[in-house]
Amino acid sequence: MIEVWAPRPERVRLRRPDAADVELSRSADGWWSADVDLGPGDRYGFVLGDGDDARPDPRSRRQPDGVHGLSAIDDPSSFAWTDQAWTGRPLAGGIIYELHIGTFTSAGTLDAAIGRLDHLAELGVTHIELLPVNAFNGTHNWGYDGVLWYAVQESYGGPDAYRRFVDAAHGAGLAVIQDVVYNHLGPSGNYLPEYGPYLRDGRRNTWGDSVNLDEDAVREYIIGNAEMWLRDFHVDGLRLDAVHALHDDDSPVHILGEIADRVDALGTHLGRPLTLIAESDMNDPVMILPREAGGHGMTAQWSDDWHHSVHVALTGETVGYYADFDALDAVPKTWNSGFFHDGTYSSFRGREHGRPIPAESPSWRLVTFAQDHDQIGNRAAGDRLSATLDADRLAVAAVLTLTAPGTPMLFMGEEWGASTPWQFFTSHPEPELAEATAAGRKQEFAEMGWDEDLVPDPNDPATFLRSKLDWTEVGEGDHARLLALYRELGRLRRSVPDLTDPRFTARGAGAAEGEGGRLYDLQRGRARVLVNLSEAPWRVEPNGDVVWLETLPSRIVDDLLVVEPNSAVIVGPDLSSG
């Protein structure tokens, strides 16, 4: 049986190579079907109305010839999984590692990424978060221009390679979180409007027409996709892109609540924890509150406020939305309460923003990071912190990232201070689309006061190649020393429960102005994180604590602990005595 939801055309035919077209029958709710059996690998498409061009299946599991070509049948049951003993990993207490398949290795494939899983396990990572892998037009892309949500990009290896990756990750003790985009579709290869009202005409978000959540079939298209990754590909969780762009104000149950409800049921059936992480700029705990408490029931949400606070503290950059986070209490407040803007005035937005997180909510429900794909790639030159910070400050960034309340997330290469940028890249085959993307990119940064000459052409293949990690750096000089620090921080998190304590009541933080910079005294239970971003040594009363970890050698002078400039020291009780 073959079927497709297509309420707009008056006629739908199934097309296969070297076979006559088959007319599909329409039901009252806009579904078309035909009693046709297709086997694994068989190519097919749909001809809509009186046209003669075949379109890919909106639920295509494979696109061997790209997003404009015929679909192909993929049989998920044919894969020989070896992860039968895998019981999943909870997000609480974990470390996420965000990576882009196309630039994580020189080959840029899922199979090549398998060869680096041991590196992630040694780092202490528990969850790998893959940027979107669904099918897009061209050979390389960030992944947010996808148009066929059910198909794995062929240039990454297609669906079988994806299954091999997940299977290998589970074998290495690593959970997999897949980034999915349900708020818009890419600009090339989107045939959904020809099938039916998948998008809302005239109602747009930042990236184009918004998805039509007023249609039950569209809602099921989204929820079915979420279930597919978790069930058929054995994925352990989803990161939901920009959920604030999901316009669903009129529904009795928000689409996020529906997804959470179905995913919870699936997890119960599968017998392993399934994670849902929302990317939201709303600073609203409704995302992570349980559905029975009026929330959407997401497992966690990203915390941009932590990123902004740390970025400003480390770099001194205060342009645009960073301006508010130059406040002395930005880092301490975000450390203590999760959000900086929790009902306070946001100068960037020109209004009050956010709501407080209930004290009962565990802090691991916030995903915290000092770098991620957006905050790097959406800079004019795609420059990482390693482009502007020296080795000492990169080490401080590592300490802040892996000791902060929340679930820490690293962006690929951060752990060794990768020198390669991560720039915005595309491979649009259409010249007019490539030119419009490049021009829009330059205009956007020019309006923000950036030198547009710094903005690389997204469609230039060199932009993509520059963004690939250089793994030869890992064992060299400051890169190797930074990697050793990240590994040691990972071990410390696993051995000291204070650094994973989720309670808001188990933390405290303060800040003071030092000589030419700021001083931070950040506490989690028995652990005390001392950060000196000033130009002078900082003398601190150790209160009987000993040094657990330091980025530069500290010393005791007159019974005071001396924290050197541009360094961090973690102290606590003597653990050797138990």
Secondary structure, 3 states (H helix, E strand, C coil): CEEEECCCCCCEEEECCCCCCEECEECCCCEEEECCCCCCCCEEEEEECCCCCEECCCCCCCCCCCCCCCEECCCHHHCCCCCCCCCCCCCCCCCEEEECHHHHCCCCCHHHHHCCHHHHHHHCCCEEEECCCEECCCCCCCCCCCCEEEEECHHHCHHHHHHHHHHHHHHCCCEEEEEECCCCCCCCCCCHHHHCCCEEEEEEECCEEEECCCCHHHHHHHHHHHHHHHHHCCCCEEEECCHHHCCCCCCCCCHHHHHHHHHHHHHHHHCCCCEEEECCCCCCHHHCCCHHHCCCCCCEEECHHHHHHHHHHHHCCCCHHHHHHHCCCHHHHHHHHCCCCCCEEECCCCEEECCCCCCCCCHHHEEECCCCHHHHHCCCCCCCHHHCCCHHHHHHHHHHHHHCCCEEEEECCHHHCCCCCCCCCCCCCCHHHHHHHHHHHHHHHHHCCCCHHHCCCCCCHHHHHHCCCCHHHCCCHHHHHHHHHHHHHHHHHHHCHHHHCCCHHHEEEEEEEECCEEEEEEEECCEEEEEECCCCCEEECCCCCEEEEECCCCEEECCEEEECCCEEEEEECCHHHC
